[in-house]
Amino acid sequence: MNITLTGFMGTGKTVVGKRLAKQLGWTFVNLDSLIETTAKKPVTKIFAEHSEAVFRRLETRAIRRAVRGDGLVISTGGGAFVNPQNRRLLRSGGPVICLTAHPKVILQRVTPTLASRPMLAGPASGGAGGPPLVRIQQLLAQRASAYAKADLTIDTSRLSIEEVVERIWEEVGPWMSRSWEYLRRHGEKLTQRYG
Protein backbone atom coordinates (compact mmCIF):
# COMPACT_ATOMS: atom_id res chain seq x y z
CA MET A 1 0.00 0.00 0.00
CA ASN A 2 1.11 3.55 -0.76
CA ILE A 3 -0.23 6.94 0.28
CA THR A 4 -0.20 9.71 -2.32
CA LEU A 5 -0.24 13.41 -1.52
CA THR A 6 -1.44 15.61 -4.33
CA GLY A 7 -2.58 19.20 -4.61
CA PHE A 8 -1.34 22.60 -5.63
CA MET A 9 2.22 23.83 -5.12
CA GLY A 10 2.87 25.37 -1.72
CA THR A 11 0.26 23.30 0.10
CA GLY A 12 2.85 21.26 2.02
CA LYS A 13 3.05 18.01 0.08
CA THR A 14 6.81 17.61 0.49
CA VAL A 15 7.16 18.58 4.16
CA VAL A 16 4.03 16.68 5.17
CA GLY A 17 5.04 13.70 3.02
CA LYS A 18 8.48 13.47 4.62
CA ARG A 19 7.01 13.70 8.13
CA LEU A 20 4.29 11.14 7.36
CA ALA A 21 6.80 8.73 5.81
CA LYS A 22 9.04 9.02 8.86
CA GLN A 23 6.12 8.40 11.20
CA LEU A 24 5.05 5.31 9.24
CA GLY A 25 8.59 4.05 8.69
CA TRP A 26 7.95 4.22 4.94
CA THR A 27 9.94 5.73 2.07
CA PHE A 28 9.20 9.24 0.80
CA VAL A 29 9.15 9.72 -3.00
CA ASN A 30 8.98 13.18 -4.56
CA LEU A 31 7.92 12.73 -8.19
CA ASP A 32 9.46 16.02 -9.34
CA SER A 33 12.83 14.91 -7.90
CA LEU A 34 12.42 11.55 -9.61
CA ILE A 35 11.75 13.30 -12.92
CA GLU A 36 14.77 15.58 -12.48
CA THR A 37 17.02 12.59 -11.76
CA THR A 38 15.78 10.74 -14.83
CA ALA A 39 15.93 13.77 -17.15
CA LYS A 40 19.21 14.97 -15.63
CA LYS A 41 17.88 18.53 -15.50
CA PRO A 42 15.62 20.61 -13.25
CA VAL A 43 11.90 20.88 -13.90
CA THR A 44 12.32 24.55 -14.88
CA LYS A 45 14.71 23.56 -17.68
CA ILE A 46 12.41 20.79 -18.88
CA PHE A 47 9.60 23.35 -19.21
CA ALA A 48 11.85 25.99 -20.80
CA GLU A 49 13.76 23.74 -23.20
CA HIS A 50 11.07 21.24 -24.14
CA SER A 51 7.51 22.14 -23.00
CA GLU A 52 4.91 21.31 -20.43
CA ALA A 53 3.73 18.42 -22.62
CA VAL A 54 7.17 16.77 -22.43
CA PHE A 55 7.24 17.28 -18.67
CA ARG A 56 3.78 15.67 -18.34
CA ARG A 57 4.95 12.59 -20.28
CA LEU A 58 7.96 12.26 -17.97
CA GLU A 59 5.62 12.70 -15.01
CA THR A 60 3.38 9.82 -16.12
CA ARG A 61 6.44 7.58 -16.56
CA ALA A 62 7.64 8.49 -13.06
CA ILE A 63 4.20 7.69 -11.63
CA ARG A 64 4.20 4.29 -13.35
CA ARG A 65 7.55 3.50 -11.73
CA ALA A 66 6.59 4.83 -8.31
CA VAL A 67 3.30 2.94 -7.97
CA ARG A 68 5.12 -0.37 -8.40
CA GLY A 69 6.60 0.18 -4.95
CA ASP A 70 5.03 -0.55 -1.59
CA GLY A 71 5.18 1.37 1.68
CA LEU A 72 5.71 4.69 -0.09
CA VAL A 73 4.46 8.18 0.62
CA ILE A 74 4.36 9.72 -2.87
CA SER A 75 4.30 13.49 -3.37
CA THR A 76 3.08 14.52 -6.82
CA GLY A 77 3.48 17.75 -8.70
CA GLY A 78 0.49 20.08 -8.65
CA GLY A 79 -0.79 19.09 -12.09
CA ALA A 80 -0.17 15.33 -11.96
CA PHE A 81 -3.61 14.41 -10.63
CA VAL A 82 -5.36 16.28 -13.47
CA ASN A 83 -4.45 13.51 -15.92
CA PRO A 84 -7.06 10.67 -15.64
CA GLN A 85 -4.41 8.01 -16.32
CA ASN A 86 -2.23 9.36 -13.50
CA ARG A 87 -5.24 9.45 -11.16
CA ARG A 88 -6.04 5.82 -11.93
CA LEU A 89 -2.43 4.74 -11.40
CA LEU A 90 -2.05 6.62 -8.12
CA ARG A 91 -5.38 5.47 -6.72
CA SER A 92 -4.57 1.84 -7.56
CA GLY A 93 -1.86 1.82 -4.88
CA GLY A 94 -3.80 3.30 -1.98
CA PRO A 95 -5.49 6.45 -0.75
CA VAL A 96 -4.87 9.82 -2.38
CA ILE A 97 -4.94 12.88 -0.14
CA CYS A 98 -5.26 16.33 -1.67
CA LEU A 99 -3.64 19.15 0.28
CA THR A 100 -5.03 22.58 -0.42
CA ALA A 101 -4.64 26.14 0.87
CA HIS A 102 -6.04 29.61 0.20
CA PRO A 103 -4.47 31.33 -2.84
CA LYS A 104 -2.85 34.11 -0.77
CA VAL A 105 -1.31 31.52 1.59
CA ILE A 106 0.02 29.60 -1.41
CA LEU A 107 1.54 32.78 -2.86
CA GLN A 108 3.17 33.61 0.47
CA ARG A 109 4.65 30.10 0.70
CA VAL A 110 5.97 29.94 -2.87
CA THR A 111 7.26 33.52 -3.21
CA PRO A 112 10.82 32.63 -2.07
CA THR A 113 11.00 29.99 -4.84
CA LEU A 114 8.90 31.73 -7.49
CA ALA A 115 11.68 31.60 -10.09
CA SER A 116 11.67 27.79 -9.92
CA ARG A 117 7.89 27.53 -10.41
CA PRO A 118 7.38 27.28 -14.20
CA MET A 119 3.58 27.26 -13.97
CA LEU A 120 3.71 30.69 -12.30
CA ALA A 121 6.58 32.06 -14.39
CA GLY A 122 6.37 34.10 -17.56
CA PRO A 123 6.07 32.61 -21.06
CA ALA A 124 9.87 32.52 -21.52
CA SER A 125 10.03 29.92 -18.76
CA GLY A 126 7.18 27.85 -20.14
CA GLY A 127 4.51 29.46 -17.95
CA ALA A 128 1.49 31.45 -19.07
CA GLY A 129 2.51 34.71 -17.45
CA GLY A 130 0.39 37.17 -15.51
CA PRO A 131 0.57 38.11 -11.83
CA PRO A 132 1.34 35.05 -9.70
CA LEU A 133 -1.78 35.39 -7.52
CA VAL A 134 -4.00 35.49 -10.61
CA ARG A 135 -2.21 32.45 -12.08
CA ILE A 136 -2.66 30.57 -8.78
CA GLN A 137 -6.38 31.35 -8.80
CA GLN A 138 -6.72 30.32 -12.45
CA LEU A 139 -4.84 27.05 -11.99
CA LEU A 140 -6.77 26.20 -8.83
CA ALA A 141 -10.04 26.74 -10.71
CA GLN A 142 -8.85 24.61 -13.66
CA ARG A 143 -7.74 21.76 -11.40
CA ALA A 144 -10.62 21.87 -8.88
CA SER A 145 -12.64 19.02 -10.44
CA ALA A 146 -9.57 16.75 -10.54
CA TYR A 147 -8.53 17.58 -6.97
CA ALA A 148 -12.10 16.82 -5.84
CA LYS A 149 -11.56 13.18 -6.91
CA ALA A 150 -9.03 12.58 -4.11
CA ASP A 151 -10.10 10.35 -1.22
CA LEU A 152 -9.55 13.12 1.31
CA THR A 153 -8.94 16.88 1.11
CA ILE A 154 -7.18 18.83 3.85
CA ASP A 155 -6.86 22.62 3.90
CA THR A 156 -3.37 23.31 5.27
CA SER A 157 -3.74 27.10 5.41
CA ARG A 158 -3.91 27.25 9.21
CA LEU A 159 -2.52 23.86 10.21
CA SER A 160 0.94 22.86 11.38
CA ILE A 161 2.75 19.99 9.69
CA GLU A 162 1.99 17.78 12.70
CA GLU A 163 -1.72 18.63 12.55
CA VAL A 164 -1.89 17.74 8.86
CA VAL A 165 -0.09 14.42 9.48
CA GLU A 166 -2.47 13.64 12.36
CA ARG A 167 -5.53 14.35 10.19
CA ILE A 168 -4.15 12.08 7.49
CA TRP A 169 -3.53 9.34 10.04
CA GLU A 170 -7.07 9.67 11.44
CA GLU A 171 -8.43 8.94 7.97
CA VAL A 172 -5.86 6.45 6.69
CA GLY A 173 -5.33 4.55 9.95
CA PRO A 174 -8.49 2.44 9.58
CA TRP A 175 -7.28 1.36 6.11
CA MET A 176 -4.29 -0.23 7.81
CA SER A 177 -4.31 -3.20 10.14
CA ARG A 178 -4.82 -2.78 13.89
CA SER A 179 -1.38 -4.29 14.50
CA TRP A 180 0.16 -1.51 12.43
CA GLU A 181 -1.66 1.07 14.54
CA TYR A 182 -0.41 -0.64 17.71
CA LEU A 183 3.17 -0.56 16.42
CA ARG A 184 2.83 3.08 15.43
CA ARG A 185 1.54 4.12 18.83
CA HIS A 186 3.89 1.95 20.89
CA GLY A 187 6.93 1.71 18.61
CA GLU A 188 9.18 3.83 20.82
CA LYS A 189 8.40 1.77 23.94
CA LEU A 190 8.85 -1.50 22.06
CA THR A 191 12.17 -0.29 20.64
CA GLN A 192 13.42 0.65 24.11
CA ARG A 193 12.35 -2.68 25.51
CA TYR A 194 13.43 -5.01 22.71
CA GLY A 195 16.02 -2.97 20.81
Buried (B, 14 or more C-beta within 10 A) or exposed (E): EBBBBBBBBBBBBBBBBBBBBEBBEBEBBBBBBBBBEEBEBBBBBBBBEBEBEBBBEBBBEBBEEBBEEEEBBBBBBBBBBBBEEBBEBBBEBBBBBBBBBBBEBBBEBBEEEEEEBBBBBEEEBBBBEBEBEEBBBBBBEEBEEBBEBBBBBBBBBEBEBEEBBEBBBEEBBEEBEEEBEEBBEEEEEEEEEEE
